[in-house]
Each structure stands twice: as structure tokens, then as C-alpha cells.
Amino acid sequence: SQTIHQWPATLVQPVGSPLSLECTVEGTSNPNLYWYRQAAGRGLQLLFYSVGIGQISSEVPQNLSASRPQDRQFILSSKKLLLSDSGFYLCGGKSSGNTIYFGEGSWLTVV
Amino acid sequence: GENVEQHPSTLSVQEGDSAVIKCTYSDSASNYFPWYKQELGKGPQLIIDIRSNVGEKKDQRIAVTLNKTAKHFSLHITETQPEDSAVYFCAASRNNQGGKLIFGQGTELSVKP
């Protein structure tokens, strides 16, 4: 079965600084990959998804971007963080079938 | 696009009682409906799922029902235990659009001993 790794697990960054969150997948190849954000409260908002290397679909206009340089690597970035970018970021992966498996998340606090 | 509504937002039950969480969806093309359990500070874990060609699915104390006509599905937990306390999310997806999941807003379940 596939395993999703995310790092860093926690991050405190000043406003205006850059961001890079990394996600890697083990145990499968050619997965669909997803970035979700969970802000204060509980809802999971889909930010980006990718069906292959270099293919990124953006779901909401925002201060963030995503890249997929390798088959099992998905990166979430920002050039200049805003306070509103604080939240819990989750990377998910899906191979054959419908099920999306999630990593343990990355806590981002922008100060 | 798809919109998933989940109710209630909080639910408190006594240990041993049953808990029911309900979701509705808007896109009639959605055909896959998973439920996730999320403990504090952790990623969501899949607990059960159902596809649109099935009306009900059960796994020990957990069951899910789907009414395609009404576009709603429900999670049923019987004989609740304190370790069932967590936030539960329903979600919906369709075959295209990368299989992305659209989530409900979550239900915080508290099981009191």
C-alpha cells in the first residue's frame, strides 16, 4: 500500500517569506496527487491536484503554487507568505481505484 | 461544481449509543463517497467508502448508506466507544477531474464514558 510523507511537520514563518512544503509517495507509481488546506475550523479545501509530472490543476486563486518535478514528488510553494496562509496542509495520493490516502500534514503558522 | 453539506457539526453521545452523521451532495455525476476519521493534529484516515452502485455497506460497527435519488449518504456508528471520538468527514468524487474529493465541513463526535 502507498505511504505519503510530508515535511516539515511544523513551520513558523514570517509574513513575506517564501514557503516550500514537500510531499513524497512510496509504494505506488503514477499516482494522482493533491494538496488540501485545513484552516481554523475543520473543512478541507482542495488547493491543487496533479495527474502526472508537470501537470497541475489549481482549484482556487491564491498566493500559493504547486509543482510536480518527479512522479512521486509534489511541492507546495509561495514566494511571499500572507497571514491568511496559516493552516494545516495535507498531501494526498491516489493510485488505482478511488481512495485518496493522506499524509500526516504540515502545520504552517505565518507570524 | 460539487458541493457537499454535512450535519451535524457537533455530536455528543453516551458510550454504547449509536451516532449518525448525514451528508448531501449536489453533483449527480458523483459516484464515490468515502468517510474519513481525523484525530487531532493528524491526517484523515479512511474508515469506510461506498460506490454509487451500492446502497449500503457495513464493516463491523460502522455502516454507510447511500440514496442516489435524494443525493444523500449517511454514516452510522453503533455501540460507540470513547476512542470513536474524533472529527469525521464525508466526501464525494466522480471519475474525471483527477478523482478529486470534495469534503463536507466535518462533524466533531464526542463519546462520553
Interface residues (C-beta under 8 A of the other chain):
Chain A: I4 N32 Y34 Y36 G41 R42 G43 L44 L46 Y49 S50 V51 S57 E59 L90 G92 K94 N98 T99 I100 Y101 F102 G103 E104 G105 W107
Chain B: Y32 P34 Y36 Q38 G41 K42 G43 P44 Q45 L46 D49 R51 V87 F89 S93 G98 G99 K100 L101 I102 F103 G104 Q105 G106 E108
